Amino acid sequence: YQKKTREIIAYIDESCCDSTFDLNRIAENYGVTVPTASRILKEMLGVNFRSYLRTLRLEKAKRLLAETDLTVQEIAERVGFASQSYFIHVFKSAGDGTPAGYRAAVRGEREEKSV
């Protein structure tokens, strides 16, 4: 069971930046129904699939904001958000302000620490 759990989580992590990735694909890939996949993932992850996927995408976006000069639009697309406006909405809802503000804060903190 633990091996299958790790396999499914790795699959989600590898696929999460595809904007069309959803619970249907997991169910099809692992030969279960969508409700069964949903229940299994909730038991494994402690949160529902959509929350987990959103968290993964935001973590990847934060890394890109901190480490690259990609535009917010490019980052939104790379991490699987269908639009820049939805990405900004989700980012702000997570309590991190705007993506641009997050980037400025992280880079400002880094500069201060290196001085």
C-alpha atoms as an extended CHARMM CRD file, in Angstrom:
* protein
*
       115  EXT
         1         1  TYR       CA              0.0000000000        0.0000000000        0.0000000000  PROA      1               0.0000000000
         2         2  GLN       CA              2.8290000000        2.4230000000        0.8610000000  PROA      2               0.0000000000
         3         3  LYS       CA              4.5790000000        1.7310000000       -2.4440000000  PROA      3               0.0000000000
         4         4  LYS       CA              1.3550000000        2.4520000000       -4.3630000000  PROA      4               0.0000000000
         5         5  THR       CA              0.8230000000        5.5920000000       -2.2730000000  PROA      5               0.0000000000
         6         6  ARG       CA              4.3010000000        6.8830000000       -3.1170000000  PROA      6               0.0000000000
         7         7  GLU       CA              3.7230000000        6.0020000000       -6.7690000000  PROA      7               0.0000000000
         8         8  ILE       CA              0.4450000000        7.9490000000       -6.9150000000  PROA      8               0.0000000000
         9         9  ILE       CA              1.9190000000       10.9760000000       -5.1310000000  PROA      9               0.0000000000
        10        10  ALA       CA              4.9040000000       10.9460000000       -7.5030000000  PROA      10              0.0000000000
        11        11  TYR       CA              2.4970000000       10.7530000000      -10.4500000000  PROA      11              0.0000000000
        12        12  ILE       CA              0.5650000000       13.7590000000       -9.1530000000  PROA      12              0.0000000000
        13        13  ASP       CA              3.7880000000       15.7040000000       -8.5880000000  PROA      13              0.0000000000
        14        14  GLU       CA              5.0110000000       14.9340000000      -12.1180000000  PROA      14              0.0000000000
        15        15  SER       CA              1.6750000000       15.8010000000      -13.7230000000  PROA      15              0.0000000000
        16        16  CYS       CA              0.4970000000       18.7390000000      -11.6220000000  PROA      16              0.0000000000
        17        17  CYS       CA              1.7380000000       21.4380000000      -14.0060000000  PROA      17              0.0000000000
        18        18  ASP       CA             -0.5120000000       20.1950000000      -16.7920000000  PROA      18              0.0000000000
        19        19  SER       CA             -3.5470000000       22.4870000000      -16.7320000000  PROA      19              0.0000000000
        20        20  THR       CA             -5.7750000000       19.5940000000      -17.8670000000  PROA      20              0.0000000000
        21        21  PHE       CA             -4.5960000000       17.2480000000      -15.0910000000  PROA      21              0.0000000000
        22        22  ASP       CA             -7.4920000000       16.1290000000      -12.9190000000  PROA      22              0.0000000000
        23        23  LEU       CA             -8.8920000000       13.3630000000      -10.7870000000  PROA      23              0.0000000000
        24        24  ASN       CA            -10.2870000000       11.6170000000      -13.8820000000  PROA      24              0.0000000000
        25        25  ARG       CA             -6.7630000000       11.0130000000      -15.1620000000  PROA      25              0.0000000000
        26        26  ILE       CA             -5.6780000000        9.4870000000      -11.8590000000  PROA      26              0.0000000000
        27        27  ALA       CA             -8.7470000000        7.2410000000      -11.7850000000  PROA      27              0.0000000000
        28        28  GLU       CA             -8.1230000000        6.0890000000      -15.3590000000  PROA      28              0.0000000000
        29        29  ASN       CA             -4.4140000000        5.5610000000      -14.7620000000  PROA      29              0.0000000000
        30        30  TYR       CA             -4.9790000000        3.4410000000      -11.6520000000  PROA      30              0.0000000000
        31        31  GLY       CA             -8.1470000000        1.6440000000      -12.7870000000  PROA      31              0.0000000000
        32        32  VAL       CA            -10.5450000000        2.9900000000      -10.1840000000  PROA      32              0.0000000000
        33        33  THR       CA            -13.6240000000        5.1960000000      -10.2570000000  PROA      33              0.0000000000
        34        34  VAL       CA            -13.3410000000        8.9310000000       -9.6530000000  PROA      34              0.0000000000
        35        35  PRO       CA            -15.1080000000        8.7180000000       -6.2530000000  PROA      35              0.0000000000
        36        36  THR       CA            -12.7670000000        5.9010000000       -5.2000000000  PROA      36              0.0000000000
        37        37  ALA       CA             -9.7090000000        7.8570000000       -6.3440000000  PROA      37              0.0000000000
        38        38  SER       CA            -10.9870000000       10.8840000000       -4.4570000000  PROA      38              0.0000000000
        39        39  ARG       CA            -11.5090000000        8.9120000000       -1.2430000000  PROA      39              0.0000000000
        40        40  ILE       CA             -8.1210000000        7.1820000000       -1.4690000000  PROA      40              0.0000000000
        41        41  LEU       CA             -6.3000000000       10.4510000000       -2.0910000000  PROA      41              0.0000000000
        42        42  LYS       CA             -8.0990000000       12.1670000000        0.7890000000  PROA      42              0.0000000000
        43        43  GLU       CA             -7.0560000000        9.3170000000        3.0880000000  PROA      43              0.0000000000
        44        44  MET       CA             -3.4540000000        9.4250000000        1.8090000000  PROA      44              0.0000000000
        45        45  LEU       CA             -2.9720000000       13.1750000000        1.7480000000  PROA      45              0.0000000000
        46        46  GLY       CA             -5.2440000000       14.3860000000        4.5170000000  PROA      46              0.0000000000
        47        47  VAL       CA             -6.7620000000       16.9550000000        2.1450000000  PROA      47              0.0000000000
        48        48  ASN       CA             -8.8580000000       16.6880000000       -0.9890000000  PROA      48              0.0000000000
        49        49  PHE       CA             -7.2150000000       16.3220000000       -4.3800000000  PROA      49              0.0000000000
        50        50  ARG       CA             -7.9520000000       19.8900000000       -5.5370000000  PROA      50              0.0000000000
        51        51  SER       CA             -6.3930000000       21.3860000000       -2.4030000000  PROA      51              0.0000000000
        52        52  TYR       CA             -3.3170000000       19.2120000000       -2.7620000000  PROA      52              0.0000000000
        53        53  LEU       CA             -2.9590000000       20.0630000000       -6.4510000000  PROA      53              0.0000000000
        54        54  ARG       CA             -3.3580000000       23.7780000000       -5.7350000000  PROA      54              0.0000000000
        55        55  THR       CA             -0.7060000000       23.5860000000       -2.9920000000  PROA      55              0.0000000000
        56        56  LEU       CA              1.7410000000       21.8190000000       -5.3160000000  PROA      56              0.0000000000
        57        57  ARG       CA              1.2080000000       24.3760000000       -8.0480000000  PROA      57              0.0000000000
        58        58  LEU       CA              1.6620000000       27.2790000000       -5.6460000000  PROA      58              0.0000000000
        59        59  GLU       CA              4.8860000000       25.7850000000       -4.2480000000  PROA      59              0.0000000000
        60        60  LYS       CA              6.2760000000       25.4460000000       -7.7570000000  PROA      60              0.0000000000
        61        61  ALA       CA              5.1410000000       28.9890000000       -8.5960000000  PROA      61              0.0000000000
        62        62  LYS       CA              6.8590000000       30.3980000000       -5.5050000000  PROA      62              0.0000000000
        63        63  ARG       CA             10.0870000000       28.6680000000       -6.4690000000  PROA      63              0.0000000000
        64        64  LEU       CA              9.8810000000       30.1400000000       -9.9770000000  PROA      64              0.0000000000
        65        65  LEU       CA              9.0460000000       33.6000000000       -8.6300000000  PROA      65              0.0000000000
        66        66  ALA       CA             12.0540000000       33.4960000000       -6.3260000000  PROA      66              0.0000000000
        67        67  GLU       CA             14.5570000000       31.9350000000       -8.7180000000  PROA      67              0.0000000000
        68        68  THR       CA             13.6580000000       33.1810000000      -12.2080000000  PROA      68              0.0000000000
        69        69  ASP       CA             12.7480000000       36.3190000000      -14.0870000000  PROA      69              0.0000000000
        70        70  LEU       CA              9.7990000000       34.6700000000      -15.8260000000  PROA      70              0.0000000000
        71        71  THR       CA              6.7170000000       36.8530000000      -16.0260000000  PROA      71              0.0000000000
        72        72  VAL       CA              3.7200000000       36.1060000000      -13.8240000000  PROA      72              0.0000000000
        73        73  GLN       CA              1.8680000000       34.9910000000      -16.9730000000  PROA      73              0.0000000000
        74        74  GLU       CA              4.6570000000       32.5520000000      -17.9010000000  PROA      74              0.0000000000
        75        75  ILE       CA              4.7560000000       31.1470000000      -14.3770000000  PROA      75              0.0000000000
        76        76  ALA       CA              0.9720000000       30.7450000000      -14.2760000000  PROA      76              0.0000000000
        77        77  GLU       CA              1.1270000000       28.7350000000      -17.5020000000  PROA      77              0.0000000000
        78        78  ARG       CA              4.1270000000       26.6540000000      -16.4090000000  PROA      78              0.0000000000
        79        79  VAL       CA              2.5580000000       25.5550000000      -13.1490000000  PROA      79              0.0000000000
        80        80  GLY       CA             -0.8080000000       24.6320000000      -14.6490000000  PROA      80              0.0000000000
        81        81  PHE       CA             -3.1310000000       27.5920000000      -14.1510000000  PROA      81              0.0000000000
        82        82  ALA       CA             -5.4450000000       28.2410000000      -17.0660000000  PROA      82              0.0000000000
        83        83  SER       CA             -5.1480000000       32.0150000000      -16.7490000000  PROA      83              0.0000000000
        84        84  GLN       CA             -2.9820000000       34.6310000000      -15.1030000000  PROA      84              0.0000000000
        85        85  SER       CA             -5.9620000000       36.2210000000      -13.3630000000  PROA      85              0.0000000000
        86        86  TYR       CA             -7.0070000000       32.9150000000      -11.7780000000  PROA      86              0.0000000000
        87        87  PHE       CA             -3.4040000000       32.2650000000      -10.7100000000  PROA      87              0.0000000000
        88        88  ILE       CA             -3.2280000000       35.6860000000       -9.0160000000  PROA      88              0.0000000000
        89        89  HSD       CA             -6.5940000000       35.0640000000       -7.3310000000  PROA      89              0.0000000000
        90        90  VAL       CA             -5.4590000000       31.6690000000       -5.9620000000  PROA      90              0.0000000000
        91        91  PHE       CA             -2.0760000000       33.0730000000       -4.9170000000  PROA      91              0.0000000000
        92        92  LYS       CA             -3.7160000000       35.9270000000       -3.0010000000  PROA      92              0.0000000000
        93        93  SER       CA             -6.2750000000       33.5490000000       -1.4510000000  PROA      93              0.0000000000
        94        94  ALA       CA             -3.4030000000       31.4790000000       -0.0540000000  PROA      94              0.0000000000
        95        95  GLY       CA             -2.3590000000       34.5320000000        1.9660000000  PROA      95              0.0000000000
        96        96  ASP       CA              0.8320000000       35.3970000000        0.1260000000  PROA      96              0.0000000000
        97        97  GLY       CA             -0.2560000000       38.6900000000       -1.4150000000  PROA      97              0.0000000000
        98        98  THR       CA              0.3150000000       39.0770000000       -5.1260000000  PROA      98              0.0000000000
        99        99  PRO       CA              2.8860000000       37.0340000000       -7.0300000000  PROA      99              0.0000000000
       100       100  ALA       CA              4.8280000000       40.2120000000       -7.8620000000  PROA      100             0.0000000000
       101       101  GLY       CA              4.7700000000       41.2900000000       -4.2190000000  PROA      101             0.0000000000
       102       102  TYR       CA              5.9370000000       37.8490000000       -3.1190000000  PROA      102             0.0000000000
       103       103  ARG       CA              8.8080000000       37.9760000000       -5.6070000000  PROA      103             0.0000000000
       104       104  ALA       CA              9.8950000000       41.4070000000       -4.3930000000  PROA      104             0.0000000000
       105       105  ALA       CA              9.7160000000       40.3580000000       -0.7330000000  PROA      105             0.0000000000
       106       106  VAL       CA             11.6750000000       37.1430000000       -1.2620000000  PROA      106             0.0000000000
       107       107  ARG       CA             14.3460000000       38.8340000000       -3.3050000000  PROA      107             0.0000000000
       108       108  GLY       CA             14.5540000000       41.7100000000       -0.8300000000  PROA      108             0.0000000000
       109       109  GLU       CA             15.0390000000       39.2610000000        2.0490000000  PROA      109             0.0000000000
       110       110  ARG       CA             17.7360000000       37.4210000000        0.1560000000  PROA      110             0.0000000000
       111       111  GLU       CA             19.6260000000       40.6200000000       -0.5750000000  PROA      111             0.0000000000
       112       112  GLU       CA             19.5020000000       41.6580000000        3.0850000000  PROA      112             0.0000000000
       113       113  LYS       CA             20.7370000000       38.2570000000        4.2660000000  PROA      113             0.0000000000
       114       114  SER       CA             23.6930000000       38.2990000000        1.8780000000  PROA      114             0.0000000000
       115       115  VAL       CA             24.8570000000       41.7530000000        3.0870000000  PROA      115             0.0000000000
